[in-house]
């Protein structure tokens, strides 16, 4: 992607013209397959189904017969060089007709024919075929079906071939054509038996309309649909890449790995790697070819199932999740994911994270999605948002994202682990900085990874409060502090009774606090954070599924010492995978307690004035601006969380994002314990020391 500025897709691409297919060719579609697979039959059916104004249909043998002196009989008697010239003349005529008429040409032909003398399939394609064809579709029909059709068709003289020979012919021809198409920029797909007519018709309609310009139009129209055209956009928009930006995983690689486990002979990942490392690179044509590979390999249900399986393996960076959770609460900030990967996978990932209602995805993967997301599309989407008045932040990880990173008002290059990050990005980002005006920061995820060495790419933490202020334009809006309590619930009354009973102390009181922590964890905290499925062993011996806290291992429970420890232990009983930390003062909490975590649960037995809680939260927000904070307490003094500005917590914490207060009960009584009445002393039988 080095070279002139157009390589970074800052301007408009002019590589294709209206009514022309990939690489600017007229749309000429080859319909290939072994003799007897049903090409002529399908061609006749297409003639009756498709509009003759838009499509023209050609049988290769008929065209050779028409443009060969003496017709097909004379052609069969010719030597190979002369036959080659006749084949070239026929395909050239088809190409000329296609250009003159503007129609899509569908041509039934061969790339290989079986040689009886040599006992193998031999190539019969011409160099002109590779110049004229824009697409080739291969009819993959079981060899048993082909053998039966050849036997039943007495009108054509065909050599008798075994099913093994037919299978060998098919396999050789498919591999041969796929390689030729890759080398010559021709889009290729295999049509699986038996639903070939329906699929063929759908693809031809798609091929007729799809150009790089049309692709860009559809992507921009999708963005206008997501953010209604004519309406004001959010003041700030984030445009984010997905694979290797929002998570460490490449969903395409995961997809094909999962597919190969179900169908061991499938080598789609190898095919994709060869495609993107070949002559097409990461061009529009390459992404269209990738879409056709998914289309040929999986029906809709298999594709959906595999997307679900892949989504379950994707772990979003916790820093990204926390940031998006905060931003999703803001009306003046919007987020759109522009992915060159699989849209359906990322829809499922965002749905799992509870972000699908506020974050939209622009992406493809199937023909039905309408378009593919190229580097030029990403750049155009950023420009479209800017034209509509938004200030745009772009997040990406690879050279494919450089166009949008350059175009955006603010850019962040996400840098993953050394073994998974883009190997060419160092050179490309240096070129973009030195020659094309890129000004960007790098966010290293996870934080322990090594940054890129470019001195002009300063490191920024996504958890930095200053970054969040910049993203939010120094204003955070939230309706009010979110307080959940069980004061009027009978369960809470029962749990609170031993906690208030002066006769209960020591182990019995600690147990009461522990049970209260368990109740609050189940009743409120689980609803705030959400749950996820987890495999369990059924009592009948089979595997089934239960639930645990969403991202439980990315949760930190902080027991405010010493009164908060028993209740915090109860919370930990319900969330056993969570990290458990003791803290007497706010400074006891360090960044490593928060790094990579999504939620922090602060637990104290009593919140009276709220001063201690405010100190802890202010300290936490200096370390991590976006981590979700849940305060859990047995009793919270009602005045400190009152809706007016007089409430200590309300007035001091309302401007902080992602914050909830959970209490067993609210109390109207302002109470400060001392000696025998101090909760900490009662919990640990130290009242005599007070």
GIKARA-V510457 format. One line per field, one symbol per residue. burial: 1 if it has 24 or more other ideal C-beta (glycine too) atoms within 12 Angstrom, else 0. A space follows every 10 residues. Layout:
burial: ???
//
This chain:
burial: 1000001111 0010110011 1111111111 1111111111 1110010001 0000111111 1011001100 0100100000 0010011111 1111101110 0011111111 1111000000 1011110111 0111111111 1010111011 0000000100 1000111011 0111111111 1101111111 1110011011 1111111111 1111110111 0110011000 0011111111 1111111111 1111111110 0000010110 1101110001 1111111111 1111111100 0010011111 1111111111 1111111111 0011111111 1111111111 1111100111 1111111011 1111111111 1111110101 1111111111 1111111111 1111110000 1100110111 1110010101 1111111010 1101001011 1111101100 1100010000 1111111000 0100110111 0000100011 0111111111 1111110111 0100000000 0000000111 1101111111 1111111111 1111100111 1010010010 0011111111 1111111111 0111111111 1111111111 1111111111 1000001111 0111111111 1111111000 0000000111 1111000000
//
